[in-house]
Amino acid sequence: MSSTIRLTVGQAVVRFLANQWSERDGVEHRLFAGVFGIFGHGNVCGVGQALLQAELAADRGAQDAELPYFLIRNEQAGVHAAAAYAKTTERLQTLAVTTSIGPGATNMVTGAALATTNRLPVLLLPSDTFATRVPDPVLQQLEQPYSPEVTVNDAFRPVSRFFDRVHRPEQLIPALLGACRVLTDPVETGAATVCLPQDVQAEAFDWPVEFFRKRVWHVGRPVPEPAALARAVEAIRTAKRPLLVAGGGVVYSGASEALRAFASATGIPVADTQAGKGAINWDHECAVGGVGSTGNDAANTLAREADLVIGVGTRFSDFTTASHSVFADPQVRFVNVNVGSFDASKHAAQMVLADAREALDALRVALSGWRVDEEWAARGRERYAAWQGVVDECYHRGHGPLPAQTEVFGALNELMGERDVLINAAGSMPGDLQALWRASTPEQYHLEYAFSCMGYEIPAAIGVRMALDDAGHQDRTVVAIVGDGTYQMLPAEIATMVQEGLKVVLVLLQNHGFASIGALSESRGSQRFGTRYRRRDGGSGRLDGSDVPFDLAKNAESWGATVLRCEGVAQFRDNFVQAVAADGPTVLYIETDLYGPNPPGCAWWDVPVAQVSELESTQTAYDDYVVEKRAQRHYL
């Protein structure tokens, strides 16, 4: 009989997680760098007790108990921070998040959706109602008369890549093994949710010691199937105007050098998505910048003319394709390189199911001696050089009395190092950044635009900073750009930064409204309705009174951050240098113009306009929408 050890389910969870490792290219990493969480009645005596016991054991030198706990202020923020940690480590490491039942658990649903949409591994451990159902309904339980087995945690099912509920201790073994399988699978990865009833967490069981041995999860690099590679090579050789679109898969597979070598060898222009920016350096001879709805004129011009689109590690989101309008050649074909058939098969593409690095290297070798027509390559260089003039103008426009946010971005782009990290997620800023930011490395550009979740930036800075510190990169600066709208979502995590002594620079742009949706509303005939932070006017009864007099700088200071107010871009530059030299979190507060100006739009986005309206502005917008929609198509 194999030996056993008697532990509670909570203690078994902690010991198991502490002994899981990932491996790629011969390098091992702890799969779980720790646990974020907030304790409530559902987990304080289960997973909470186990984390305390492990921490004390680690103090005594126990090697299999290294699973540090990090107190966060909001459960959603904990998932965002874990996702950002995973993104920074190329999905080879992550953290778990523990919560109590009820609202603590459901707070994580948004974070789970973000992780799964972005294909980022996070482990969620929400507590659940009693498996025995004796205390029924327990505090914070949502009762459903049609089924007593349904709990609020079932809301995780559609936003998780793995879901299980542990009703009995022995069920934990396949549950955690299944979760780790998904977390370390580049195709399947996303949120893995294991629900833990609070009574089961405290229940003791005789576990096989084998369950807690060091287990290494190998992250492979699938190579392209020869026939698929040959088909892709033939498609590229016969194309007159090929364009490569680099997505996040290039970054996650560590394929940047392979991409740059492929581009240099073939001369094929390379555009990038939000997740793929920096995979090819912005000043590479083949780089043409961001493509799609928030892309630039160079990349989108080439996209409209391309007869072959080579997608590498991209899921071809709505923005990347400009709502199926930007790849406009009537005969355009697609070759998609991806580890998963779901993404590789999009747009009736020829599929190459493979790791991005392996596929790019194999394509480069197979295409040896072949180069794209020089006229096409030169067109990419010329259009991109012209766009760089637009970038310079946006970065140094001297707009007043309040600066345009593009001027702040310009200052940051010039002040930040190549391997410093810029973080952003929502509002008008991702669009400006994809069009303008000059990224030399994939590490520098950390944009969450698959879910574009307001509130992501501040907790993401926690995850990025922790990942860099754990890897010994304390010299790299982490900068999160936060708009006033997204700031109001999760500002309390600044206190977590102070608690953990995390050196982060938060750039807080205050423009008293939602710039992105305001501009979209205006362009679609809805007159920026509901997009300004205004008092309700006593006369009109509408939200069109004076500005709401809140002071976000004072709020940030109240959480423990150092706050430097910036009157204009020149002072912002001086204060940034000071912030980089400071310890702990520093907030650079600057007011910007709500109305831009922003970079010129270069592609469409399908946001339907009301077909009938009493408003002339909406009627005009609908007429324009009908015309613009004619360019939309299925790629078959």
C-alpha positions as CSV (number, residue, x, y, z in Angstrom):
1,M,0.0,0.0,0.0
2,S,1.3,3.5,-0.9
3,S,2.0,5.8,2.0
4,T,-0.5,8.5,2.9
5,I,-0.6,11.8,4.8
6,R,-3.6,13.1,6.6
7,L,-4.5,16.7,5.6
8,T,-7.6,18.8,5.2
9,V,-8.8,19.5,1.7
10,G,-7.6,23.1,2.2
11,Q,-4.2,21.9,3.3
12,A,-4.0,19.5,0.4
13,V,-4.8,22.3,-2.1
14,V,-2.0,24.4,-0.8
15,R,0.6,21.6,-0.7
16,F,-0.3,20.5,-4.2
17,L,-0.1,24.0,-5.7
18,A,3.3,24.6,-4.0
19,N,4.7,21.5,-5.9
20,Q,3.6,22.2,-9.4
21,W,6.1,23.4,-12.0
22,S,6.0,24.3,-15.7
23,E,8.9,23.7,-18.1
24,R,9.6,25.0,-21.6
25,D,12.9,24.7,-23.5
26,G,14.5,23.0,-20.5
27,V,13.8,25.8,-18.0
28,E,11.6,25.1,-15.1
29,H,9.4,27.7,-13.3
30,R,7.1,27.4,-10.3
31,L,3.7,27.3,-11.8
32,F,2.0,29.1,-8.9
33,A,3.9,32.1,-7.6
34,G,1.4,32.5,-4.7
35,V,-2.2,33.1,-3.9
36,F,-4.2,36.3,-4.0
37,G,-7.2,36.4,-1.8
38,I,-9.7,37.9,0.7
39,F,-10.9,35.8,3.6
40,G,-14.5,35.4,4.5
41,H,-16.5,32.8,6.4
42,G,-16.3,30.5,3.4
43,N,-12.5,30.1,3.2
44,V,-10.9,31.6,6.4
45,C,-10.9,28.3,8.2
46,G,-10.2,26.2,5.2
47,V,-7.8,27.5,2.5
48,G,-7.0,30.4,4.9
49,Q,-5.9,28.1,7.7
50,A,-3.9,26.0,5.2
51,L,-2.0,29.1,3.9
52,L,-1.1,30.1,7.4
53,Q,0.1,26.7,8.2
54,A,2.2,26.6,5.0
55,E,3.7,30.0,5.7
56,L,4.8,28.9,9.1
57,A,6.2,25.7,7.7
58,A,8.1,27.7,5.1
59,D,9.6,29.7,7.8
60,R,10.9,26.5,9.3
61,G,12.5,25.6,5.9
62,A,9.9,23.3,4.4
63,Q,10.5,23.3,0.7
64,D,7.1,22.0,-0.3
65,A,5.2,24.7,1.4
66,E,6.4,27.8,-0.5
67,L,3.1,29.4,-1.5
68,P,3.0,33.0,-0.3
69,Y,-0.3,34.7,0.3
70,F,-1.0,38.3,-0.9
71,L,-4.0,40.2,0.6
72,I,-5.9,42.2,-2.1
73,R,-8.8,44.6,-1.7
74,N,-11.1,43.3,-4.4
75,E,-11.4,39.7,-5.7
76,Q,-11.8,40.9,-9.3
77,A,-8.5,42.8,-8.9
78,G,-6.8,39.6,-7.7
79,V,-7.7,37.8,-10.9
80,H,-6.5,40.8,-13.0
81,A,-3.2,40.8,-11.2
82,A,-2.8,37.0,-11.7
83,A,-3.6,37.4,-15.4
84,A,-1.0,40.2,-15.7
85,Y,1.6,38.0,-14.0
86,A,0.8,35.2,-16.4
87,K,1.1,37.5,-19.4
88,T,4.4,38.8,-18.2
89,T,5.8,35.3,-17.8
90,E,4.7,34.2,-21.3
91,R,1.9,32.1,-19.6
92,L,4.5,29.9,-17.8
93,Q,3.5,31.0,-14.4
94,T,0.4,32.4,-12.6
95,L,-1.2,32.8,-9.2
96,A,-4.3,31.3,-7.6
97,V,-7.1,33.4,-6.2
98,T,-9.1,32.3,-3.1
99,T,-12.4,33.8,-2.1
100,S,-15.3,33.3,0.2
101,I,-18.7,32.2,-1.1
102,G,-21.3,34.6,-2.5
103,P,-20.2,38.1,-3.5
104,G,-16.5,37.2,-3.0
105,A,-16.9,34.5,-5.6
106,T,-19.0,36.4,-8.1
107,N,-16.6,39.4,-7.9
108,M,-14.2,37.1,-9.8
109,V,-16.5,36.4,-12.8
110,T,-15.3,39.5,-14.7
111,G,-11.7,38.6,-14.1
112,A,-12.3,35.0,-15.2
113,A,-13.9,36.3,-18.5
114,L,-10.9,38.5,-19.0
115,A,-8.4,35.7,-18.5
116,T,-10.2,33.3,-20.8
117,T,-10.8,35.8,-23.5
118,N,-7.1,36.7,-23.4
119,R,-6.0,33.1,-23.2
120,L,-4.2,33.7,-19.9
121,P,-4.0,31.0,-17.2
122,V,-5.4,31.8,-13.8
123,L,-6.6,29.4,-11.1
124,L,-9.8,30.4,-9.2
125,L,-10.7,28.9,-5.9
126,P,-14.1,30.2,-5.0
127,S,-15.7,28.8,-1.8
128,D,-19.1,27.3,-2.2
129,T,-22.2,26.3,-0.1
130,F,-22.1,23.3,2.2
131,A,-21.8,19.9,0.5
132,T,-23.8,18.4,3.3
133,R,-26.6,21.0,2.8
134,V,-27.3,20.9,6.5
135,P,-26.8,24.7,7.0
136,D,-29.1,25.5,4.1
137,P,-29.4,28.3,3.1
138,V,-26.0,29.3,4.5
139,L,-25.1,33.0,4.7
140,Q,-24.7,34.5,1.2
141,Q,-26.3,31.5,-0.5
142,L,-28.4,32.2,-3.6
143,E,-31.3,29.7,-3.5
144,Q,-32.8,28.4,-6.8
145,P,-36.1,26.5,-6.2
146,Y,-35.7,24.4,-9.3
147,S,-32.3,23.0,-8.3
148,P,-30.6,22.9,-4.9
149,E,-27.3,22.0,-6.6
150,V,-27.0,25.3,-8.4
151,T,-25.0,28.0,-6.7
152,V,-23.7,31.4,-7.8
153,N,-20.4,29.7,-8.8
154,D,-22.2,28.2,-11.8
155,A,-21.8,31.6,-13.3
156,F,-18.1,30.6,-13.8
157,R,-19.0,27.9,-16.2
158,P,-19.3,30.0,-19.4
159,V,-16.2,32.1,-18.6
160,S,-13.9,29.2,-17.6
161,R,-11.9,26.8,-19.6
162,F,-12.1,24.3,-16.8
163,F,-14.8,24.0,-14.1
164,D,-15.3,21.5,-11.3
165,R,-16.9,21.4,-7.9
166,V,-15.3,19.3,-5.1
167,H,-18.1,17.6,-3.1
168,R,-15.9,15.0,-1.6
169,P,-12.2,15.1,-0.7
170,E,-11.1,12.5,-3.1
171,Q,-12.6,14.5,-6.0
172,L,-9.8,17.1,-5.4
173,I,-7.2,14.9,-7.1
174,P,-8.7,14.8,-10.6
175,A,-10.0,18.4,-10.2
176,L,-6.6,19.9,-9.5
177,L,-4.8,17.7,-12.1
178,G,-7.4,18.7,-14.7
179,A,-7.0,22.4,-13.8
180,C,-3.2,22.3,-14.2
181,R,-3.5,20.4,-17.5
182,V,-5.6,23.3,-18.8
183,L,-3.5,26.1,-17.3
184,T,-0.3,24.7,-19.0
185,D,-1.9,23.9,-22.4
186,P,-1.3,26.8,-24.9
187,V,-4.5,25.8,-26.7
188,E,-6.9,25.3,-23.8
189,T,-5.6,27.9,-21.3
190,G,-7.7,30.4,-19.6
191,A,-9.5,30.6,-16.2
192,A,-9.6,27.2,-14.4
193,T,-12.2,27.2,-11.6
194,V,-12.3,24.7,-8.8
195,C,-15.2,25.3,-6.4
196,L,-14.6,24.4,-2.8
197,P,-17.6,23.9,-0.5
198,Q,-16.6,25.4,2.9
199,D,-17.3,22.3,4.9
200,V,-15.2,20.2,2.5
201,Q,-12.3,22.6,2.8
202,A,-12.0,21.7,6.5
203,E,-12.6,18.0,6.1
204,A,-9.6,15.7,6.7
205,F,-8.6,12.9,4.4
206,D,-5.7,10.4,4.0
207,W,-4.0,11.5,0.8
208,P,-1.5,9.5,-1.2
209,V,1.9,11.1,-0.8
210,E,2.4,10.7,-4.5
211,F,-0.2,13.5,-5.1
212,F,2.2,16.0,-3.5
213,R,5.4,15.1,-5.3
214,K,7.1,17.7,-7.5
215,R,5.2,17.5,-10.8
216,V,6.5,19.2,-13.9
217,W,4.0,20.2,-16.6
218,H,5.9,20.4,-19.9
219,V,4.8,23.1,-22.3
220,G,5.7,21.8,-25.7
221,R,6.4,23.4,-29.1
222,P,4.4,21.5,-31.7
223,V,6.1,21.6,-35.1
224,P,4.2,22.1,-38.3
225,E,3.0,19.1,-40.2
226,P,5.0,18.8,-43.4
227,A,2.1,18.9,-45.8
228,A,0.5,21.9,-44.1
229,L,3.9,23.6,-44.2
230,A,4.2,22.9,-47.9
231,R,0.8,24.3,-48.6
232,A,1.6,27.5,-46.7
233,V,4.9,27.9,-48.5
234,E,3.2,27.5,-51.9
235,A,0.6,30.1,-50.9
236,I,3.3,32.6,-49.9
237,R,5.5,31.9,-53.0
238,T,2.5,32.6,-55.4
239,A,1.3,35.7,-53.5
240,K,2.1,39.1,-55.0
241,R,1.2,41.2,-52.0
242,P,1.5,39.2,-48.8
243,L,1.1,40.8,-45.3
244,L,1.9,39.1,-42.0
245,V,-0.2,39.9,-39.0
246,A,1.6,39.1,-35.7
247,G,-0.6,38.4,-32.7
248,G,-0.1,37.6,-29.0
249,G,0.9,34.0,-29.8
250,V,4.2,35.3,-31.2
251,V,4.9,36.9,-27.9
252,Y,3.8,34.0,-25.7
253,S,5.9,31.5,-27.6
254,G,9.0,33.7,-27.4
255,A,9.1,33.9,-31.2
256,S,10.1,37.6,-31.6
257,E,13.6,36.8,-32.9
258,A,12.1,34.2,-35.2
259,L,9.6,36.7,-36.6
260,R,12.3,39.3,-37.2
261,A,14.5,36.8,-38.9
262,F,11.6,35.6,-41.1
263,A,10.8,39.2,-42.1
264,S,14.4,40.1,-42.9
265,A,14.8,37.0,-45.0
266,T,11.6,37.4,-47.0
267,G,10.9,41.1,-47.0
268,I,7.2,40.5,-46.2
269,P,5.7,43.5,-44.4
270,V,4.7,42.8,-40.8
271,A,1.7,44.4,-39.0
272,D,0.8,43.7,-35.4
273,T,-2.3,43.5,-33.2
274,Q,-2.6,44.9,-29.7
275,A,-1.3,41.6,-28.2
276,G,1.4,41.3,-30.7
277,K,2.9,44.8,-30.7
278,G,6.6,44.8,-30.2
279,A,7.0,41.3,-31.5
280,I,8.8,43.0,-34.3
281,N,10.6,46.2,-33.4
282,W,8.9,49.3,-34.6
283,D,12.0,50.4,-36.6
284,H,12.5,47.1,-38.4
285,E,12.7,47.5,-42.2
286,C,9.6,45.3,-42.6
287,A,7.5,46.7,-39.7
288,V,4.3,48.6,-40.7
289,G,2.6,48.9,-37.2
290,G,-0.8,48.3,-35.9
291,V,-3.6,47.0,-38.2
292,G,-7.4,47.2,-37.9
293,S,-9.9,49.6,-36.4
294,T,-7.3,51.2,-34.1
295,G,-4.4,50.7,-36.5
296,N,-2.5,53.1,-38.6
297,D,-2.8,54.2,-42.2
298,A,0.3,52.3,-43.4
299,A,-0.7,48.9,-42.1
300,N,-4.4,49.4,-43.1
301,T,-3.4,50.5,-46.6
302,L,-1.4,47.3,-47.1
303,A,-4.2,45.2,-45.5
304,R,-6.7,46.5,-48.1
305,E,-4.3,45.7,-50.9
306,A,-2.9,42.3,-49.6
307,D,-3.8,39.2,-51.6
308,L,-2.5,36.9,-48.8
309,V,-2.7,37.5,-45.1
310,I,-0.4,35.4,-42.9
311,G,-1.8,35.4,-39.4
312,V,0.7,34.2,-36.8
313,G,-0.7,33.7,-33.2
314,T,-3.7,35.9,-33.7
315,R,-7.4,35.2,-33.1
316,F,-8.4,37.9,-35.7
317,S,-10.6,39.9,-33.3
318,D,-13.2,42.4,-34.5
319,F,-10.7,45.2,-34.2
320,T,-7.9,43.4,-36.1
321,T,-10.1,42.9,-39.1
322,A,-11.9,46.2,-38.8
323,S,-15.2,44.3,-38.5
324,H,-14.4,42.2,-41.6
325,S,-13.7,45.2,-43.8
326,V,-10.0,46.0,-43.8
327,F,-8.8,42.9,-45.8
328,A,-10.5,44.2,-49.0
329,D,-8.9,42.4,-51.9
330,P,-11.8,40.3,-53.5
331,Q,-9.5,37.3,-53.8
332,V,-7.7,37.6,-50.5
333,R,-6.6,34.3,-48.9
334,F,-5.4,33.5,-45.4
335,V,-2.7,31.3,-44.0
336,N,-3.0,31.0,-40.2
337,V,-0.3,29.7,-37.9
338,N,-1.7,28.9,-34.5
339,V,-1.4,26.2,-31.8
340,G,-5.2,25.8,-31.8
341,S,-7.5,24.9,-34.7
342,F,-10.2,27.1,-33.5
343,D,-8.2,30.2,-34.3
344,A,-6.2,28.7,-37.2
345,S,-9.3,27.9,-39.1
346,K,-10.8,31.4,-39.1
347,H,-11.5,33.0,-42.5
348,A,-11.4,29.6,-44.3
349,A,-7.6,29.8,-43.9
350,Q,-5.0,27.2,-44.8
351,M,-4.1,26.0,-41.3
352,V,-0.6,25.5,-39.9
353,L,-1.1,24.0,-36.4
354,A,2.2,24.7,-34.7
355,D,4.1,26.8,-32.2
356,A,4.8,30.2,-33.6
357,R,8.5,30.0,-33.2
358,E,8.8,26.6,-34.8
359,A,6.5,27.5,-37.7
360,L,8.3,30.8,-38.5
361,D,11.7,29.1,-38.4
362,A,10.4,26.3,-40.7
363,L,8.8,28.8,-43.1
364,R,12.0,30.8,-43.3
365,V,14.0,27.7,-44.1
366,A,11.5,26.4,-46.7
367,L,11.4,29.9,-48.4
368,S,15.2,30.2,-48.5
369,G,16.2,32.3,-51.5
370,W,12.7,33.7,-52.1
371,R,11.8,37.3,-51.4
372,V,8.7,39.3,-51.9
373,D,8.5,41.7,-54.8
374,E,10.6,44.8,-54.0
375,E,7.8,47.2,-55.2
376,W,5.5,45.8,-52.5
377,A,8.1,45.9,-49.8
378,A,9.0,49.5,-50.7
379,R,5.3,50.5,-50.6
380,G,5.2,49.3,-47.0
381,R,8.3,51.2,-46.1
382,E,7.1,54.4,-47.7
383,R,3.6,54.3,-46.2
384,Y,5.1,53.5,-42.7
385,A,7.7,56.4,-43.0
386,A,4.8,58.8,-43.8
387,W,2.9,57.5,-40.8
388,Q,5.9,58.2,-38.5
389,G,5.5,61.9,-39.4
390,V,1.9,61.7,-38.1
391,V,3.3,60.0,-34.9
392,D,5.8,62.9,-34.4
393,E,3.0,65.4,-34.9
394,C,0.7,63.7,-32.3
395,Y,3.5,63.4,-29.8
396,H,4.6,67.0,-30.0
397,R,1.5,68.9,-31.1
398,G,1.6,71.6,-28.4
399,H,-2.1,71.5,-27.9
400,G,-3.6,73.8,-25.3
401,P,-4.6,75.0,-22.8
402,L,-4.8,71.3,-21.7
403,P,-2.5,68.9,-23.5
404,A,-3.9,66.1,-25.7
405,Q,-3.3,62.7,-24.2
406,T,-1.1,61.8,-27.2
407,E,1.5,64.3,-25.9
408,V,1.7,62.4,-22.6
409,F,2.1,59.2,-24.6
410,G,4.9,60.8,-26.6
411,A,6.7,61.8,-23.4
412,L,6.4,58.3,-22.0
413,N,7.5,56.7,-25.3
414,E,10.7,58.8,-25.2
415,L,11.4,58.5,-21.5
416,M,10.8,54.7,-21.0
417,G,13.4,52.1,-21.6
418,E,13.1,49.3,-24.2
419,R,12.3,46.7,-21.5
420,D,10.2,48.9,-19.2
421,V,6.5,47.9,-19.2
422,L,3.6,50.1,-20.3
423,I,0.2,48.9,-19.1
424,N,-3.3,49.9,-20.4
425,A,-6.6,48.3,-21.2
426,A,-9.7,50.5,-21.8
427,G,-11.0,53.8,-23.1
428,S,-9.6,55.9,-26.0
429,M,-6.0,55.2,-24.9
430,P,-5.6,51.7,-26.5
431,G,-6.6,53.1,-29.8
432,D,-4.1,55.9,-29.6
433,L,-1.4,53.6,-28.3
434,Q,-1.7,51.0,-31.0
435,A,-1.6,53.6,-33.7
436,L,1.3,55.6,-32.2
437,W,3.4,53.6,-29.7
438,R,6.9,52.7,-30.9
439,A,7.7,49.4,-29.2
440,S,11.1,47.9,-29.6
441,T,10.4,44.8,-27.5
442,P,7.3,42.7,-26.8
443,E,7.9,43.2,-23.1
444,Q,7.4,46.9,-23.3
445,Y,3.8,46.9,-24.5
446,H,1.2,45.3,-22.1
447,L,-2.2,46.0,-23.5
448,E,-5.3,44.0,-22.4
449,Y,-7.6,44.6,-25.4
450,A,-9.4,41.2,-25.8
451,F,-11.8,42.1,-22.9
452,S,-10.8,45.8,-22.7
453,C,-11.7,45.7,-19.0
454,M,-12.0,49.1,-17.2
455,G,-10.2,48.7,-13.8
456,Y,-7.6,46.3,-15.1
457,E,-4.6,48.7,-15.2
458,I,-3.9,49.2,-11.5
459,P,-4.1,45.5,-10.4
460,A,-2.3,44.5,-13.5
461,A,0.6,46.7,-12.4
462,I,0.7,44.6,-9.3
463,G,1.0,41.4,-11.3
464,V,3.6,42.8,-13.7
465,R,5.7,44.3,-10.9
466,M,5.7,41.0,-8.9
467,A,6.6,39.0,-12.0
468,L,9.5,41.2,-12.8
469,D,10.7,41.3,-9.2
470,D,10.5,37.5,-9.0
471,A,12.6,37.2,-12.1
472,G,15.2,39.6,-10.8
473,H,14.3,42.6,-13.0
474,Q,14.0,45.2,-10.3
475,D,15.6,47.7,-12.6
476,R,12.7,47.7,-15.1
477,T,10.1,50.4,-14.6
478,V,6.4,49.5,-14.6
479,V,4.1,52.3,-15.9
480,A,0.3,51.9,-15.9
481,I,-1.7,54.6,-17.8
482,V,-5.1,55.0,-16.1
483,G,-8.0,57.2,-17.2
484,D,-10.3,58.8,-14.7
485,G,-13.0,56.4,-15.6
486,T,-11.0,53.2,-15.2
487,Y,-9.3,54.7,-12.1
488,Q,-12.7,54.8,-10.3
489,M,-13.2,51.1,-10.7
490,L,-10.4,49.6,-8.6
491,P,-8.3,52.4,-7.0
492,A,-8.0,50.5,-3.7
493,E,-5.3,48.3,-5.1
494,I,-3.0,51.2,-4.7
495,A,-3.1,50.2,-1.0
496,T,-2.0,46.7,-2.0
497,M,1.0,48.2,-3.8
498,V,1.9,50.1,-0.7
499,Q,1.4,47.0,1.5
500,E,3.8,45.0,-0.7
501,G,6.3,47.8,-1.3
502,L,5.8,47.6,-5.1
503,K,7.5,50.3,-7.2
504,V,5.0,51.3,-9.8
505,V,4.4,54.5,-11.7
506,L,0.7,55.3,-12.3
507,V,-0.1,57.9,-14.9
508,L,-3.5,59.2,-14.1
509,L,-5.2,61.2,-16.9
510,Q,-8.1,63.4,-15.8
511,N,-10.5,64.6,-18.5
512,H,-13.8,64.5,-16.6
513,G,-15.5,62.0,-18.8
514,F,-15.3,59.0,-21.1
515,A,-13.3,60.2,-24.1
516,S,-13.6,57.0,-26.1
517,I,-17.3,56.4,-25.8
518,G,-18.0,60.1,-25.9
519,A,-16.3,60.3,-29.3
520,L,-18.0,57.1,-30.5
521,S,-21.4,58.4,-29.3
522,E,-20.9,61.7,-31.2
523,S,-19.8,60.0,-34.4
524,R,-22.9,57.7,-34.3
525,G,-25.3,60.5,-33.7
526,S,-25.9,60.1,-29.9
527,Q,-24.3,63.5,-29.0
528,R,-21.9,62.2,-26.2
529,F,-25.0,61.5,-24.0
530,G,-24.1,60.2,-20.6
531,T,-20.3,60.4,-21.1
532,R,-19.4,63.4,-18.9
533,Y,-19.0,63.5,-15.1
534,R,-21.6,66.2,-14.5
535,R,-23.9,67.1,-11.7
536,R,-27.6,66.7,-12.4
537,D,-29.0,70.1,-13.3
538,G,-32.0,71.2,-11.2
539,G,-33.6,73.0,-14.0
540,S,-33.3,70.5,-16.9
541,G,-33.2,67.4,-14.8
542,R,-30.4,66.1,-16.9
543,L,-26.7,65.3,-16.2
544,D,-25.6,68.5,-17.9
545,G,-24.7,70.7,-14.9
546,S,-21.2,71.6,-13.7
547,D,-18.4,69.2,-13.3
548,V,-18.6,66.8,-10.3
549,P,-15.9,68.3,-8.0
550,F,-13.9,65.1,-7.1
551,D,-10.2,65.2,-6.7
552,L,-8.6,61.9,-7.9
553,A,-5.1,63.1,-6.9
554,K,-6.2,63.4,-3.3
555,N,-7.9,60.1,-3.5
556,A,-4.8,58.3,-4.7
557,E,-2.8,60.0,-2.0
558,S,-5.3,58.7,0.6
559,W,-4.4,55.1,-0.4
560,G,-0.8,55.7,0.5
561,A,0.8,56.6,-2.9
562,T,3.1,59.6,-3.5
563,V,1.2,62.0,-5.9
564,L,2.9,64.4,-8.2
565,R,0.6,66.9,-9.9
566,C,1.7,67.9,-13.4
567,E,0.9,71.2,-15.0
568,G,1.5,70.4,-18.6
569,V,3.8,68.0,-20.5
570,A,7.1,69.6,-19.5
571,Q,6.4,69.2,-15.8
572,F,5.2,65.7,-16.5
573,R,8.6,64.8,-18.0
574,D,10.4,66.2,-15.0
575,N,8.1,64.4,-12.5
576,F,8.4,61.1,-14.4
577,V,12.2,61.1,-13.7
578,Q,11.4,61.7,-10.1
579,A,8.8,58.9,-10.0
580,V,11.2,56.4,-11.5
581,A,13.7,57.2,-8.7
582,A,11.1,56.9,-5.9
583,D,10.3,53.8,-3.8
584,G,6.8,52.4,-3.8
585,P,3.9,53.6,-6.0
586,T,3.9,57.1,-7.4
587,V,1.0,58.7,-9.2
588,L,1.6,61.3,-11.9
589,Y,-1.7,63.3,-12.1
590,I,-2.3,65.4,-15.2
591,E,-5.4,66.9,-16.8
592,T,-5.9,66.4,-20.5
593,D,-8.4,67.6,-23.1
594,L,-11.4,65.3,-23.3
595,Y,-11.9,66.1,-27.0
596,G,-8.4,65.1,-28.1
597,P,-7.2,65.6,-30.7
598,N,-6.5,62.0,-31.4
599,P,-4.7,60.3,-34.3
600,P,-6.6,60.2,-37.6
601,G,-8.9,57.2,-37.9
602,C,-7.8,54.8,-40.6
603,A,-10.4,52.0,-40.5
604,W,-14.0,51.2,-39.6
605,W,-15.6,49.6,-36.6
606,D,-19.1,48.1,-36.8
607,V,-21.2,49.8,-34.1
608,P,-24.8,49.7,-35.3
609,V,-26.8,52.9,-35.4
610,A,-30.5,53.2,-34.7
611,Q,-32.4,52.6,-37.9
612,V,-35.2,55.1,-37.0
613,S,-34.8,58.2,-34.9
614,E,-36.3,61.6,-34.2
615,L,-32.8,63.0,-33.9
616,E,-31.3,64.5,-37.1
617,S,-27.8,63.6,-35.8
618,T,-28.8,59.9,-35.5
619,Q,-30.5,59.9,-38.9
620,T,-27.3,61.3,-40.6
621,A,-25.2,58.8,-38.7
622,Y,-27.4,55.9,-39.9
623,D,-27.1,57.0,-43.5
624,D,-23.3,57.0,-43.1
625,Y,-23.4,53.6,-41.4
626,V,-25.3,52.0,-44.3
627,V,-22.6,53.2,-46.7
628,E,-19.7,52.1,-44.5
629,K,-21.2,48.6,-43.9
630,R,-21.1,47.8,-47.6
631,A,-17.4,47.0,-47.3
632,Q,-18.0,44.3,-44.7
633,R,-17.8,40.7,-45.8
634,H,-17.2,37.1,-44.8
635,Y,-13.8,35.9,-45.8
636,L,-14.5,32.6,-47.7
